Amino acid sequence: MAEILDGKEVSRVKKEELKKKIIELKEKCGITPGLAIIRVGEDPASEIYVKNKLKACASLGIHAIEKHFEGTEKEEEIIKTIESFNTDQTIDGILVQSPLPNSYDEQKIVSHVLSSKDVDGFGIMNLGYLLANQEQILAATPLGIIHLLDYYNIPIASKHVVIIGRSQIVGRPLSILFLNRDATVTITHSKTTNLKEITQTADILVSAVGKPHFVTADMVKVGAVCIDVGISRVENHVVGDMDFDSIKEKASFITPVPGGVGPMTIATLLENVYTLALKRKER
Ligand SMILES: NC(=O)c1ccc[n+]([C@@H]2O[C@H](COP(=O)([O-])OP(=O)(O)OC[C@H]3O[C@@H](n4cnc5c(N)ncnc54)[C@H](OP(=O)(O)O)[C@@H]3O)[C@@H](O)[C@H]2O)c1
């Protein structure tokens, strides 16, 4: 029976530690970390994610503001707002909530975030540093997964890590994070033909697909560490990609959904805001 990787509890511990550091930063340097969130359109999930981020910031003493665009504005207007946050000394991190409505060029808009304020680590500069194994600001979900494994002292070096999904926000950056930690990494995606054969060889299996029950127990090696990034709604319940009940009988560790990777993502985002605030004086 697998041990649960309790992202909710680990993120609570991490946020408590961070809260103390933020108080100290205010007292010693007079700096209140600041986060600006740009939301475009009316995607209901994005609205909830942003609300949760704002709430989490408030509980830790981070100054956070949301700028909401209806989705009818020109790209230039959003870019102008990003540029004003770029020069705003009270703002350390800028986040453009993904996805943007299809009518916008998301890459183009995000590329206007100054790399020293790129709290999501999605910018070309931060991705380049990651690839060069000179990690700076890292995407919150992948880094949150690494923090979770570290918290439970789960070794990464020399392990075979299989990642299902190659998105810009999860699969790709996560694969490099594992590589930088000396894992042997296989990335799979929708064009992979022999998925089951590959996942069966994983010491650490990560799924970031977004399809309920996509990963079944027969795809998992006995004793594997299973990380479920997926979030789907089924009959008003949030579920992951993994068939949790059957896989937990085979795995050594498993993340629940909800309560696994999700809370770690938020905690890591907040840590990123703090890290950028520490560098405020250098900007
Ligand atoms: N917990 C969190 O904090 C958090 C954070 C981010 C995302 N998520 C969740 O994680 C899931 C993935 O998010 P995302 O943004 O990475 O999604 P995405 O951009 O839609 O990427 C999904 C990936 O799954 C791959 N895929 C689809 N069908 C497949 C198949 N049959 N076999 C193998 N691979 C397949 C796709 O392959 P192709 O590239 O070939 O299309 C793609 O690379 C979603 O449920 C999302 O809500 C959770």
The ligand as an ORCA input file, in Angstrom:
! r2SCAN-3c Opt
* xyz 0 1
  N      -2.030     20.540    -10.158
  C      -1.594     21.642    -10.736
  O      -1.114     22.550    -10.094
  C      -1.674     21.747    -12.218
  C      -0.912     22.678    -12.910
  C      -0.965     22.691    -14.298
  C      -1.790     21.803    -14.957
  N      -2.554     20.933    -14.234
  C      -3.415     19.955    -14.892
  O      -2.573     19.001    -15.529
  C      -3.183     18.529    -16.724
  C      -2.251     18.810    -17.873
  O      -2.095     20.202    -18.011
  P      -1.271     20.843    -19.202
  O      -1.473     22.287    -19.187
  O       0.109     20.289    -19.136
  O      -2.113     20.202    -20.433
  P      -1.915     20.246    -21.997
  O      -1.174     21.438    -22.414
  O      -3.264     19.961    -22.535
  O      -0.994     18.994    -22.256
  C      -1.467     17.672    -22.146
  C      -0.392     16.743    -22.586
  O      -0.916     15.435    -22.541
  C      -0.532     14.753    -23.723
  N      -1.489     13.699    -24.073
  C      -2.777     13.853    -24.460
  N      -3.306     12.647    -24.748
  C      -2.323     11.739    -24.574
  C      -2.234     10.347    -24.754
  N      -3.277      9.621    -25.193
  N      -1.067      9.725    -24.464
  C      -0.003     10.432    -24.022
  N      -0.017     11.768    -23.850
  C      -1.170     12.405    -24.116
  C      -0.501     15.810    -24.784
  O       0.309     15.365    -25.871
  P       0.588     16.294    -27.191
  O       1.633     17.281    -26.756
  O       1.086     15.329    -28.179
  O      -0.718     16.930    -27.519
  C       0.097     16.987    -24.024
  O       1.493     16.981    -24.087
  C      -4.521     19.237    -16.805
  O      -5.496     18.432    -16.213
  C      -4.320     20.487    -15.959
  O      -5.517     20.979    -15.407
  C      -2.493     20.876    -12.898
*
